[in-house]
């Protein structure tokens, strides 16, 4: 998952979520202003159940 966070002087930060890197990077280029592109990686640690 990819997230674009956009910061504005007059508004709260706005976040946009994308499933593909290509789509996120294309949109990132089109957005003006202070912005951050982040990749979110989920890590699921398999822990055996305790008895």
C-alpha distance matrix in Angstrom:
0.0 3.8 6.8 10.3 13.2 16.6 19.8 23.1 26.6 27.5 24.4 22.0 18.6 16.3 12.5 10.5 7.1 5.9 4.8 6.8 7.8 11.2 10.8 9.2 12.0 14.6 14.1 14.1 17.5 18.9 18.4 21.4 22.0 20.4 16.7 14.0 10.8 8.6 6.0 5.3 7.0 9.0 12.5 15.0 18.5 21.0 24.1 27.3 28.7 31.7 34.9
3.8 0.0 3.8 6.9 10.0 13.3 16.6 19.9 23.5 24.6 21.8 19.6 16.0 13.8 10.2 8.3 5.8 5.0 6.2 6.9 6.5 9.7 9.1 6.4 9.0 11.8 11.1 10.6 14.0 15.5 14.9 17.8 18.3 16.8 13.0 10.4 7.1 5.7 4.5 5.9 8.9 11.6 15.1 17.9 21.2 24.1 27.1 30.4 31.8 34.7 38.0
6.8 3.8 0.0 3.8 6.4 9.8 13.0 16.3 19.9 20.9 18.0 15.8 12.2 10.1 6.6 5.6 4.7 6.3 8.9 10.1 9.6 12.2 10.8 7.5 10.0 12.5 10.7 9.7 13.4 14.5 12.9 15.5 15.6 13.9 10.2 8.0 5.9 5.2 6.3 7.3 10.9 13.3 16.8 19.6 22.9 25.9 28.6 31.9 33.1 35.7 39.1
10.3 6.9 3.8 0.0 3.8 6.4 10.0 13.1 16.7 17.9 15.4 13.8 10.1 8.1 5.6 5.1 6.6 8.3 11.5 12.1 11.0 12.6 10.9 7.3 9.0 11.1 8.6 7.0 10.7 11.5 9.5 11.8 11.8 10.4 6.8 5.6 4.6 6.4 9.0 10.7 14.4 16.9 20.4 23.3 26.4 29.6 32.1 35.6 36.7 39.2 42.6
13.2 10.0 6.4 3.8 0.0 3.8 6.7 10.1 13.5 14.8 12.3 10.4 6.6 5.7 4.5 6.6 9.0 11.5 14.9 15.8 14.7 16.4 14.6 11.1 12.4 14.3 11.5 9.5 12.8 13.3 10.3 11.5 10.5 8.5 5.5 5.2 6.6 8.1 11.3 12.4 16.2 18.4 21.7 24.6 27.5 30.8 33.0 36.5 37.4 39.6 43.0
16.6 13.3 9.8 6.4 3.8 0.0 3.8 6.7 10.3 11.7 9.7 8.8 5.6 5.2 6.4 8.4 11.6 14.0 17.6 18.2 17.0 18.1 16.1 12.8 13.6 14.7 11.6 9.6 12.2 11.9 8.3 8.7 7.2 5.9 4.4 6.6 9.0 11.4 14.7 16.2 19.9 22.2 25.5 28.4 31.3 34.6 36.8 40.2 41.1 43.3 46.6
19.8 16.6 13.0 10.0 6.7 3.8 0.0 3.8 7.0 8.9 7.6 6.9 4.7 6.7 9.1 11.8 15.1 17.7 21.2 22.0 20.6 21.7 19.8 16.5 17.1 18.2 15.1 12.9 15.0 14.6 10.9 10.0 7.2 5.4 6.2 8.7 11.9 14.0 17.5 18.8 22.5 24.6 27.7 30.5 33.2 36.6 38.5 42.0 42.7 44.7 48.0
23.1 19.9 16.3 13.1 10.1 6.7 3.8 0.0 3.8 5.5 5.3 6.7 6.5 8.4 11.6 14.1 17.7 20.3 24.0 24.7 23.6 24.3 22.1 19.1 19.6 20.1 16.8 15.0 16.5 15.5 11.7 10.0 7.3 7.1 9.1 12.2 15.3 17.7 21.2 22.4 26.1 28.2 31.3 34.0 36.8 40.1 42.0 45.5 46.0 47.9 51.2
26.6 23.5 19.9 16.7 13.5 10.3 7.0 3.8 0.0 3.8 5.9 8.0 9.1 11.6 15.0 17.8 21.3 24.1 27.8 28.5 27.3 28.0 25.9 22.9 23.2 23.6 20.5 18.6 19.8 18.7 15.0 12.8 9.8 9.6 12.3 15.3 18.6 20.9 24.5 25.6 29.3 31.2 34.2 36.9 39.5 42.9 44.5 48.0 48.4 50.2 53.4
27.5 24.6 20.9 17.9 14.8 11.7 8.9 5.5 3.8 0.0 3.8 7.2 9.5 11.5 15.2 17.9 21.6 24.5 28.2 29.3 28.5 29.1 26.6 23.9 24.6 24.7 21.3 20.0 21.4 19.7 16.1 14.3 12.0 12.5 14.6 17.5 20.6 22.7 26.1 26.9 30.6 32.3 35.4 37.8 40.6 43.8 45.4 48.8 49.0 50.7 53.9
24.4 21.8 18.0 15.4 12.3 9.7 7.6 5.3 5.9 3.8 0.0 3.8 6.5 8.2 12.0 14.8 18.4 21.6 25.2 26.6 26.1 27.0 24.4 21.6 22.9 23.2 19.6 18.5 20.5 18.9 15.2 14.2 12.3 12.2 13.4 15.9 18.6 20.3 23.5 24.0 27.6 29.1 32.3 34.6 37.4 40.5 42.1 45.4 45.5 47.3 50.4
22.0 19.6 15.8 13.8 10.4 8.8 6.9 6.7 8.0 7.2 3.8 0.0 3.8 6.3 9.8 13.1 16.4 19.8 23.3 25.0 24.6 26.0 23.5 20.5 22.0 22.9 19.4 18.1 20.6 19.6 15.8 15.4 13.3 12.3 12.7 14.4 16.9 18.0 21.0 21.1 24.7 25.9 29.0 31.2 33.9 37.0 38.5 41.8 41.9 43.6 46.7
18.6 16.0 12.2 10.1 6.6 5.6 4.7 6.5 9.1 9.5 6.5 3.8 0.0 3.8 6.7 10.2 13.4 16.7 20.1 21.6 21.0 22.6 20.3 17.1 18.6 19.8 16.5 14.9 17.7 17.1 13.5 13.5 11.5 9.9 9.4 10.7 13.1 14.3 17.3 17.6 21.3 22.8 25.9 28.3 31.1 34.3 36.1 39.4 39.8 41.7 44.9
16.3 13.8 10.1 8.1 5.7 5.2 6.7 8.4 11.6 11.5 8.2 6.3 3.8 0.0 3.8 6.9 10.3 13.6 17.1 18.8 18.6 19.9 17.3 14.4 16.4 17.2 13.7 12.9 16.0 15.0 11.7 12.7 11.8 10.9 9.5 10.6 12.1 13.3 16.0 16.3 20.0 21.5 24.9 27.3 30.3 33.3 35.4 38.7 39.0 41.2 44.4
12.5 10.2 6.6 5.6 4.5 6.4 9.1 11.6 15.0 15.2 12.0 9.8 6.7 3.8 0.0 3.8 6.7 10.1 13.5 15.3 15.3 17.1 14.6 11.6 14.1 15.4 12.2 11.5 15.1 14.7 11.9 13.8 13.3 12.2 9.6 9.5 9.8 10.5 12.6 12.8 16.5 18.0 21.5 23.9 27.1 30.0 32.3 35.6 36.1 38.5 41.7
10.5 8.3 5.6 5.1 6.6 8.4 11.8 14.1 17.8 17.9 14.8 13.1 10.2 6.9 3.8 0.0 3.8 6.8 10.4 12.2 12.6 14.0 11.2 8.7 11.7 12.6 9.5 9.9 13.4 13.0 11.0 13.8 14.3 13.8 10.7 10.5 9.6 10.4 11.8 12.3 15.9 17.6 21.3 23.6 27.0 29.8 32.3 35.5 36.2 38.9 42.0
7.1 5.8 4.7 6.6 9.0 11.6 15.1 17.7 21.3 21.6 18.4 16.4 13.4 10.3 6.7 3.8 0.0 3.8 7.0 9.4 10.5 12.4 10.0 7.9 11.5 12.8 10.6 11.3 14.9 15.0 13.7 16.8 17.5 16.7 13.2 12.0 10.0 9.7 9.9 9.9 13.0 14.5 18.3 20.5 24.0 26.6 29.3 32.4 33.3 36.1 39.2
5.9 5.0 6.3 8.3 11.5 14.0 17.7 20.3 24.1 24.5 21.6 19.8 16.7 13.6 10.1 6.8 3.8 0.0 3.8 5.7 7.4 9.1 6.9 5.8 9.5 10.7 9.5 10.7 14.0 14.5 14.2 17.7 18.9 18.3 14.8 13.3 10.5 10.3 9.5 10.2 12.8 14.6 18.3 20.5 24.1 26.5 29.6 32.6 33.7 36.8 39.9
4.8 6.2 8.9 11.5 14.9 17.6 21.2 24.0 27.8 28.2 25.2 23.3 20.1 17.1 13.5 10.4 7.0 3.8 0.0 3.8 6.9 9.0 7.8 7.9 11.2 12.6 12.3 13.6 16.6 17.4 17.6 21.1 22.4 21.7 18.0 16.1 12.8 11.9 9.9 10.1 11.6 13.2 16.6 18.6 22.2 24.3 27.6 30.4 31.7 35.0 38.0
6.8 6.9 10.1 12.1 15.8 18.2 22.0 24.7 28.5 29.3 26.6 25.0 21.6 18.8 15.3 12.2 9.4 5.7 3.8 0.0 3.8 5.5 5.5 6.3 8.8 10.2 11.0 12.3 14.7 16.0 16.8 20.3 22.0 21.4 17.8 15.9 12.3 11.9 10.0 11.4 12.7 15.0 18.2 20.5 23.9 26.1 29.5 32.4 34.1 37.3 40.4
7.8 6.5 9.6 11.0 14.7 17.0 20.6 23.6 27.3 28.5 26.1 24.6 21.0 18.6 15.3 12.6 10.5 7.4 6.9 3.8 0.0 3.8 5.6 5.1 6.1 8.5 10.0 10.3 12.4 14.5 15.4 18.6 20.1 19.3 15.7 13.6 9.9 9.9 8.4 10.9 12.5 15.5 18.5 21.3 24.5 27.0 30.3 33.4 35.3 38.4 41.7
11.2 9.7 12.2 12.6 16.4 18.1 21.7 24.3 28.0 29.1 27.0 26.0 22.6 19.9 17.1 14.0 12.4 9.1 9.0 5.5 3.8 0.0 3.8 5.5 5.3 6.2 8.7 9.8 10.9 12.8 14.6 17.9 20.0 20.0 16.7 15.3 11.9 12.9 12.0 14.6 16.3 19.2 22.2 24.9 28.1 30.5 33.9 36.9 38.8 42.0 45.2
10.8 9.1 10.8 10.9 14.6 16.1 19.8 22.1 25.9 26.6 24.4 23.5 20.3 17.3 14.6 11.2 10.0 6.9 7.8 5.5 5.6 3.8 0.0 3.8 5.6 5.2 6.2 8.5 10.2 11.0 12.5 16.2 18.4 18.7 15.5 14.7 11.6 12.9 12.5 14.8 17.0 19.6 22.9 25.5 28.9 31.2 34.6 37.6 39.1 42.3 45.5
9.2 6.4 7.5 7.3 11.1 12.8 16.5 19.1 22.9 23.9 21.6 20.5 17.1 14.4 11.6 8.7 7.9 5.8 7.9 6.3 5.1 5.5 3.8 0.0 3.8 5.5 5.2 6.0 8.7 10.1 10.6 14.0 15.7 15.5 12.0 10.9 7.9 9.4 9.7 12.2 14.9 17.8 21.2 24.0 27.3 30.0 33.1 36.4 37.9 40.8 44.1
12.0 9.0 10.0 9.0 12.4 13.6 17.1 19.6 23.2 24.6 22.9 22.0 18.6 16.4 14.1 11.7 11.5 9.5 11.2 8.8 6.1 5.3 5.6 3.8 0.0 3.8 5.5 4.9 6.3 8.8 10.1 13.1 14.9 14.8 11.7 10.7 7.9 10.2 10.9 14.1 16.7 19.9 23.1 26.2 29.3 32.1 35.2 38.5 40.3 43.2 46.6
14.6 11.8 12.5 11.1 14.3 14.7 18.2 20.1 23.6 24.7 23.2 22.9 19.8 17.2 15.4 12.6 12.8 10.7 12.6 10.2 8.5 6.2 5.2 5.5 3.8 0.0 3.8 5.4 5.4 6.7 9.1 12.4 15.1 15.9 13.2 13.3 11.0 13.6 14.4 17.4 20.0 23.0 26.3 29.2 32.4 35.1 38.3 41.5 43.2 46.2 49.5
14.1 11.1 10.7 8.6 11.5 11.6 15.1 16.8 20.5 21.3 19.6 19.4 16.5 13.7 12.2 9.5 10.6 9.5 12.3 11.0 10.0 8.7 6.2 5.2 5.5 3.8 0.0 3.8 5.4 5.1 6.4 10.0 12.6 13.6 11.0 11.6 10.0 12.8 14.2 16.8 19.8 22.6 26.1 28.9 32.3 35.0 38.1 41.3 42.7 45.6 48.8
14.1 10.6 9.7 7.0 9.5 9.6 12.9 15.0 18.6 20.0 18.5 18.1 14.9 12.9 11.5 9.9 11.3 10.7 13.6 12.3 10.3 9.8 8.5 6.0 4.9 5.4 3.8 0.0 3.8 5.5 5.4 8.3 10.2 10.5 7.8 8.3 7.2 10.6 12.7 15.6 18.8 21.9 25.2 28.3 31.5 34.5 37.4 40.8 42.3 45.0 48.4
17.5 14.0 13.4 10.7 12.8 12.2 15.0 16.5 19.8 21.4 20.5 20.6 17.7 16.0 15.1 13.4 14.9 14.0 16.6 14.7 12.4 10.9 10.2 8.7 6.3 5.4 5.4 3.8 0.0 3.8 5.7 7.8 10.4 11.6 9.9 11.0 10.2 13.8 15.8 19.0 22.0 25.3 28.5 31.7 34.7 37.7 40.7 44.1 45.7 48.5 51.9
18.9 15.5 14.5 11.5 13.3 11.9 14.6 15.5 18.7 19.7 18.9 19.6 17.1 15.0 14.7 13.0 15.0 14.5 17.4 16.0 14.5 12.8 11.0 10.1 8.8 6.7 5.1 5.5 3.8 0.0 3.8 6.5 9.9 12.0 10.8 12.8 12.5 16.0 18.1 20.9 24.1 27.1 30.5 33.5 36.7 39.6 42.6 45.9 47.3 50.0 53.4
18.4 14.9 12.9 9.5 10.3 8.3 10.9 11.7 15.0 16.1 15.2 15.8 13.5 11.7 11.9 11.0 13.7 14.2 17.6 16.8 15.4 14.6 12.5 10.6 10.1 9.1 6.4 5.4 5.7 3.8 0.0 3.8 6.7 8.8 7.8 10.4 11.0 14.6 17.2 19.7 23.3 26.1 29.5 32.5 35.7 38.7 41.5 44.9 46.0 48.6 52.0
21.4 17.8 15.5 11.8 11.5 8.7 10.0 10.0 12.8 14.3 14.2 15.4 13.5 12.7 13.8 13.8 16.8 17.7 21.1 20.3 18.6 17.9 16.2 14.0 13.1 12.4 10.0 8.3 7.8 6.5 3.8 0.0 3.8 7.0 7.8 11.2 12.8 16.5 19.5 22.1 25.7 28.5 31.9 35.0 38.0 41.2 43.8 47.3 48.4 50.8 54.2
22.0 18.3 15.6 11.8 10.5 7.2 7.2 7.3 9.8 12.0 12.3 13.3 11.5 11.8 13.3 14.3 17.5 18.9 22.4 22.0 20.1 20.0 18.4 15.7 14.9 15.1 12.6 10.2 10.4 9.9 6.7 3.8 0.0 3.8 6.1 9.9 12.5 16.0 19.4 21.8 25.4 28.2 31.4 34.5 37.3 40.7 43.0 46.6 47.7 49.9 53.3
20.4 16.8 13.9 10.4 8.5 5.9 5.4 7.1 9.6 12.5 12.2 12.3 9.9 10.9 12.2 13.8 16.7 18.3 21.7 21.4 19.3 20.0 18.7 15.5 14.8 15.9 13.6 10.5 11.6 12.0 8.8 7.0 3.8 0.0 3.8 7.2 10.5 13.6 17.2 19.4 23.0 25.8 28.7 32.0 34.6 38.1 40.2 43.9 45.0 47.0 50.6
16.7 13.0 10.2 6.8 5.5 4.4 6.2 9.1 12.3 14.6 13.4 12.7 9.4 9.5 9.6 10.7 13.2 14.8 18.0 17.8 15.7 16.7 15.5 12.0 11.7 13.2 11.0 7.8 9.9 10.8 7.8 7.8 6.1 3.8 0.0 3.8 6.8 10.0 13.6 15.8 19.4 22.3 25.3 28.5 31.3 34.7 37.0 40.6 41.8 44.0 47.5
14.0 10.4 8.0 5.6 5.2 6.6 8.7 12.2 15.3 17.5 15.9 14.4 10.7 10.6 9.5 10.5 12.0 13.3 16.1 15.9 13.6 15.3 14.7 10.9 10.7 13.3 11.6 8.3 11.0 12.8 10.4 11.2 9.9 7.2 3.8 0.0 3.8 6.4 10.1 12.5 15.9 18.9 21.8 25.1 27.8 31.2 33.6 37.2 38.5 40.8 44.3
10.8 7.1 5.9 4.6 6.6 9.0 11.9 15.3 18.6 20.6 18.6 16.9 13.1 12.1 9.8 9.6 10.0 10.5 12.8 12.3 9.9 11.9 11.6 7.9 7.9 11.0 10.0 7.2 10.2 12.5 11.0 12.8 12.5 10.5 6.8 3.8 0.0 3.8 7.0 9.9 13.2 16.5 19.5 22.8 25.6 28.9 31.6 35.1 36.7 39.1 42.7
8.6 5.7 5.2 6.4 8.1 11.4 14.0 17.7 20.9 22.7 20.3 18.0 14.3 13.3 10.5 10.4 9.7 10.3 11.9 11.9 9.9 12.9 12.9 9.4 10.2 13.6 12.8 10.6 13.8 16.0 14.6 16.5 16.0 13.6 10.0 6.4 3.8 0.0 3.8 6.4 9.6 12.8 15.7 19.1 21.8 25.2 27.8 31.4 32.9 35.4 38.9
6.0 4.5 6.3 9.0 11.3 14.7 17.5 21.2 24.5 26.1 23.5 21.0 17.3 16.0 12.6 11.8 9.9 9.5 9.9 10.0 8.4 12.0 12.5 9.7 10.9 14.4 14.2 12.7 15.8 18.1 17.2 19.5 19.4 17.2 13.6 10.1 7.0 3.8 0.0 3.8 6.4 9.9 12.8 16.2 19.0 22.2 25.1 28.6 30.3 33.0 36.5
5.3 5.9 7.3 10.7 12.4 16.2 18.8 22.4 25.6 26.9 24.0 21.1 17.6 16.3 12.8 12.3 9.9 10.2 10.1 11.4 10.9 14.6 14.8 12.2 14.1 17.4 16.8 15.6 19.0 20.9 19.7 22.1 21.8 19.4 15.8 12.5 9.9 6.4 3.8 0.0 3.8 6.5 9.8 13.0 15.9 19.1 21.8 25.3 26.9 29.5 33.0
7.0 8.9 10.9 14.4 16.2 19.9 22.5 26.1 29.3 30.6 27.6 24.7 21.3 20.0 16.5 15.9 13.0 12.8 11.6 12.7 12.5 16.3 17.0 14.9 16.7 20.0 19.8 18.8 22.0 24.1 23.3 25.7 25.4 23.0 19.4 15.9 13.2 9.6 6.4 3.8 0.0 3.8 6.4 9.8 12.7 15.8 18.7 22.2 24.0 26.7 30.3
9.0 11.6 13.3 16.9 18.4 22.2 24.6 28.2 31.2 32.3 29.1 25.9 22.8 21.5 18.0 17.6 14.5 14.6 13.2 15.0 15.5 19.2 19.6 17.8 19.9 23.0 22.6 21.9 25.3 27.1 26.1 28.5 28.2 25.8 22.3 18.9 16.5 12.8 9.9 6.5 3.8 0.0 3.8 6.4 9.7 12.7 15.5 18.9 20.5 23.3 26.7
12.5 15.1 16.8 20.4 21.7 25.5 27.7 31.3 34.2 35.4 32.3 29.0 25.9 24.9 21.5 21.3 18.3 18.3 16.6 18.2 18.5 22.2 22.9 21.2 23.1 26.3 26.1 25.2 28.5 30.5 29.5 31.9 31.4 28.7 25.3 21.8 19.5 15.7 12.8 9.8 6.4 3.8 0.0 3.8 6.2 9.5 12.3 15.8 17.8 20.5 24.0
15.0 17.9 19.6 23.3 24.6 28.4 30.5 34.0 36.9 37.8 34.6 31.2 28.3 27.3 23.9 23.6 20.5 20.5 18.6 20.5 21.3 24.9 25.5 24.0 26.2 29.2 28.9 28.3 31.7 33.5 32.5 35.0 34.5 32.0 28.5 25.1 22.8 19.1 16.2 13.0 9.8 6.4 3.8 0.0 3.8 6.3 9.2 12.5 14.3 17.2 20.6
18.5 21.2 22.9 26.4 27.5 31.3 33.2 36.8 39.5 40.6 37.4 33.9 31.1 30.3 27.1 27.0 24.0 24.1 22.2 23.9 24.5 28.1 28.9 27.3 29.3 32.4 32.3 31.5 34.7 36.7 35.7 38.0 37.3 34.6 31.3 27.8 25.6 21.8 19.0 15.9 12.7 9.7 6.2 3.8 0.0 3.8 6.1 9.7 12.0 14.6 18.1
21.0 24.1 25.9 29.6 30.8 34.6 36.6 40.1 42.9 43.8 40.5 37.0 34.3 33.3 30.0 29.8 26.6 26.5 24.3 26.1 27.0 30.5 31.2 30.0 32.1 35.1 35.0 34.5 37.7 39.6 38.7 41.2 40.7 38.1 34.7 31.2 28.9 25.2 22.2 19.1 15.8 12.7 9.5 6.3 3.8 0.0 3.8 6.6 9.2 12.2 15.5
24.1 27.1 28.6 32.1 33.0 36.8 38.5 42.0 44.5 45.4 42.1 38.5 36.1 35.4 32.3 32.3 29.3 29.6 27.6 29.5 30.3 33.9 34.6 33.1 35.2 38.3 38.1 37.4 40.7 42.6 41.5 43.8 43.0 40.2 37.0 33.6 31.6 27.8 25.1 21.8 18.7 15.5 12.3 9.2 6.1 3.8 0.0 3.8 6.4 8.8 12.3
27.3 30.4 31.9 35.6 36.5 40.2 42.0 45.5 48.0 48.8 45.4 41.8 39.4 38.7 35.6 35.5 32.4 32.6 30.4 32.4 33.4 36.9 37.6 36.4 38.5 41.5 41.3 40.8 44.1 45.9 44.9 47.3 46.6 43.9 40.6 37.2 35.1 31.4 28.6 25.3 22.2 18.9 15.8 12.5 9.7 6.6 3.8 0.0 3.8 6.4 9.3
28.7 31.8 33.1 36.7 37.4 41.1 42.7 46.0 48.4 49.0 45.5 41.9 39.8 39.0 36.1 36.2 33.3 33.7 31.7 34.1 35.3 38.8 39.1 37.9 40.3 43.2 42.7 42.3 45.7 47.3 46.0 48.4 47.7 45.0 41.8 38.5 36.7 32.9 30.3 26.9 24.0 20.5 17.8 14.3 12.0 9.2 6.4 3.8 0.0 3.8 6.4
31.7 34.7 35.7 39.2 39.6 43.3 44.7 47.9 50.2 50.7 47.3 43.6 41.7 41.2 38.5 38.9 36.1 36.8 35.0 37.3 38.4 42.0 42.3 40.8 43.2 46.2 45.6 45.0 48.5 50.0 48.6 50.8 49.9 47.0 44.0 40.8 39.1 35.4 33.0 29.5 26.7 23.3 20.5 17.2 14.6 12.2 8.8 6.4 3.8 0.0 3.8
34.9 38.0 39.1 42.6 43.0 46.6 48.0 51.2 53.4 53.9 50.4 46.7 44.9 44.4 41.7 42.0 39.2 39.9 38.0 40.4 41.7 45.2 45.5 44.1 46.6 49.5 48.8 48.4 51.9 53.4 52.0 54.2 53.3 50.6 47.5 44.3 42.7 38.9 36.5 33.0 30.3 26.7 24.0 20.6 18.1 15.5 12.3 9.3 6.4 3.8 0.0
